[in-house]
Amino acid sequence: MSIIDKIKKQEPTRRRAIVLAILAVLALPLLWVVFNNFQARANILRQNQEAGLNNLSLPE
């Protein structure tokens, strides 16, 4: 019996909770990448401000 079969045999509310938990775990790496992107952009802005380069825009 596979894991998917075991999940399908659960009651609907519990099955929904299991699926949402799996999706949340799969979404964590994406959230990590987005957070690191914002953090990197903030660091670039801060470094530019420290260097007196306030008018430079970030690369897209």
Contacts in CASP RR format, 6 or more apart in sequence:
PFRMAT RR
TARGET T0000
AUTHOR 0000-0000-0000
METHOD contacts of the structure
MODEL  1
MSIIDKIKKQEPTRRRAIVLAILAVLALPLLWVVFNNFQARANILRQNQE
AGLNNLSLPE
7 15 0 8 1.000
7 18 0 8 1.000
7 19 0 8 1.000
8 15 0 8 1.000
10 18 0 8 1.000
41 58 0 8 1.000
44 58 0 8 1.000
45 58 0 8 1.000
48 54 0 8 1.000
48 56 0 8 1.000
END
